[in-house]
Amino acid sequence: MAENKSKDKFLANPIEKHDTAAWRGHIESVKPQSNVPIPSEESVNSAKEWVDTNSLS
């Protein structure tokens, strides 16, 4: 069988860039064992407000 080289080329590039994402803005702390970022309360409220105003319903 022939290999699909074009698929490998496209999989190497990330589709989304999370470096500038809003949820990464104000990290209050990081869980030590899992390295999960904990956002500030202000960030959580801002994200909730954004979701509420931009929902499809």
C-alpha positions as CSV (number, residue, x, y, z in Angstrom):
1,M,0.0,0.0,0.0
2,A,1.1,3.5,-0.7
3,E,1.6,5.8,2.3
4,N,-0.4,9.0,2.6
5,K,2.5,11.5,3.1
6,S,0.2,14.6,2.8
7,K,-1.8,13.6,5.9
8,D,1.4,13.4,7.9
9,K,2.4,16.9,6.7
10,F,-0.9,18.4,7.9
11,L,-1.0,16.6,11.2
12,A,2.3,18.2,12.2
13,N,0.7,21.7,12.3
14,P,-1.6,22.5,15.2
15,I,-5.1,23.7,14.3
16,E,-5.6,25.9,17.3
17,K,-3.1,28.1,19.1
18,H,-3.7,28.3,22.8
19,D,-0.9,30.7,23.5
20,T,-3.1,33.7,23.2
21,A,-6.3,32.2,24.5
22,A,-8.3,34.3,26.9
23,W,-8.5,31.5,29.5
24,R,-4.7,31.6,29.9
25,G,-4.6,35.2,30.8
26,H,-4.7,35.3,34.6
27,I,-3.5,32.0,36.0
28,E,-3.7,32.3,39.8
29,S,-1.9,29.0,40.6
30,V,-0.9,25.7,39.2
31,K,-1.7,22.3,40.8
32,P,1.6,20.8,41.7
33,Q,1.2,17.2,40.7
34,S,-1.0,17.5,37.6
35,N,0.4,20.9,36.4
36,V,-3.2,22.1,35.8
37,P,-3.6,25.9,35.8
38,I,-6.2,27.4,38.1
39,P,-7.6,30.7,36.7
40,S,-8.4,33.7,38.9
41,E,-12.1,34.3,39.8
42,E,-12.1,37.4,37.5
43,S,-11.1,35.2,34.6
44,V,-13.8,32.7,35.3
45,N,-16.4,35.4,35.6
46,S,-15.2,37.0,32.3
47,A,-15.4,33.7,30.5
48,K,-18.9,33.0,31.8
49,E,-20.0,36.4,30.7
50,W,-18.6,35.8,27.2
51,V,-20.3,32.4,26.9
52,D,-23.6,33.8,28.1
53,T,-23.6,36.7,25.6
54,N,-22.4,34.6,22.7
55,S,-24.5,31.5,23.1
56,L,-26.6,30.3,20.2
57,S,-29.9,30.2,22.1
